[in-house]
Each structure stands twice: as structure tokens, then as C-alpha cells.
Amino acid sequence: MVRYRKISKWFGDTQVLREVDFDLAPGEKVAVIGPSGSGKTTFARVLMTLEKPSSGTIEVDGELLWHKKVGNKLVPAKEKHLHKVRGKIGMVFQQFNLFPHMTILRNVTEAPIKVLGLSKEEAVERAKTMLDKVGLLDKIDAYPSQLSGGQQQRVAMARALVMQPKVMLFDEVTSALDPELVGEVLAVIKEIAAEGQMAMMLITHEMDFARDVADRIVFFEEGRIAEEGPPDKIFNSDHPKDSRIGQFLSRFY
Ligand code: ADP
């Protein structure tokens, strides 16, 4: 579903991603963990088209994201192409960024109407299904400021899901929440994951959650995938104490 090949990213003189190869299979759930500053967010942002890779290619669902093939050559993609491929990717961020002046229902129906061209009735029906899924059907007429942070984050999820993406990206979605609100947001993600069909990439500091929900854990370190494997392998206690991953995990366990 997603294929990174030799993705590098430089900010000035600093190389933040170092020729990263990564594959995400259809329906697969991958959790990305690692120390702060290791490149996790940049790794996600190049897929979200928020950051352009310095080199390398990314494919989503069989289509190049940042490039177009012209004959045998790769040329940089135009905005229209980026926009089309971006439509396959749903994103939820640390900051929920709901439109404050719109009701919850309108927050969720806006993109299906404007971007997918659905009729208002179709969009409302789809939005209600998604808001029900995140447990907020009773809030459709409320405004974002009337909701808790956890509820707003669940609306942000419904807003992404309503576009029926092939891949969902969750970038530290609980980091801005009060601790007592984290659980409800993680529970909704778990439910979405359990449905199975969507590929998911989750950047997270919640290790128990990562272990629970992911098929595979990717450990980032200095712009590279330093370790990866099933949760049982990554979260065991056999890592040498002086290894990077051993040191990283010892902060949590
Ligand atoms: P993580 O998500 O693992 O904390 P990031 O991808 O946010 O890592 O950051 C990796 C490195 O890239 C950090 O050193 C950060 O300061 C740097 N960085 C990220 N974004 C930018 C930017 N827009 N300009 C310059 N440096 C950046």
C-alpha cells in the first residue's frame, strides 16, 4: 500500500532521514517509536505531502506520490497529482485543527462535499456513520469549543475516516491531551484498527498501545529504521542494556 525507497531529507546541513526504505502492506498496522528528534514526524510528513523528500521515491497504492513517470523518466509531480494521491491518505495530528465556526457535522461533511463531490445528503449520511463510530453522534450540532480535547480528537478522526482513505496516519494524536482523555482516543483507534481493512501508521509514545494495536513496530534512531519486528520481539527484555533500543525502552518499563 505504501512503499518508501531510499527516502532522504535534509534541513540545511542536517540529514534528518537517511535513505529510508519502508513498506506498509494493505491492512497492516505499524507503530513508529523512537527518541525525540530521531525523524519520526518527518518520516510521516513526507507521506502526508507536508514535507518534500530531498531524494528517493514514495508510492501509495501503486502510484508515485512525489513524482510522475514520463516514459522511463521520473519528473517531479505537479500539485494536481499530489492532490490526487493525497486523497488516499487520511491524517490525524496532535493538533486537531477543527473549524471553530462550524458545527461538528459540518466539520465532517465539508471535505466529502467539496473534495469528493458528494451530495449534502450523502455526505451527512456518511458523516453520521463515522461520528457514530467515534461515539459522538449526539454532538453533531455542537461547536468544537463545546467539546473536550478527547472529543475533538475523535471528531478529527471521523473527519479523516469519512474520506475513506486507504491509509491512515496518526501522528502523536494523544500528546496534546490531558492524561484522563488519552484512553478514549486510543480506544477509538483500536476499534478502527480491529475492523482491519485500512493500513495504519501510528507515531506514538504510548508503548502499551503500540504493543496492543500494531502488527509491526518500527524503531527510529538518527533518521533510520534501526530495528523493526513484531511487538513481541521489540518489547522483550533481551535488548542489551547499552543498545539504543534497550535504553529507549528502559524509559518506559
Ligand atoms: P521526531 O518526530 O522523532 O521527534 P522530527 O522528525 O520532528 O523527529 O525531527 C527530526 C530532526 O529534524 C530534529 O532534529 C528536528 O529539529 C529537525 N527538523 C524537523 N523539522 C525541521 C524543519 N522544518 N527545519 C529544520 N529542522 C527540522
Residues whose N, C-alpha, C, O or C-beta is under 5 A from the ligand:
A	BS01	ADP	F11 V16 P35 S36 G37 S38 G39 K40 T41 T42 F43
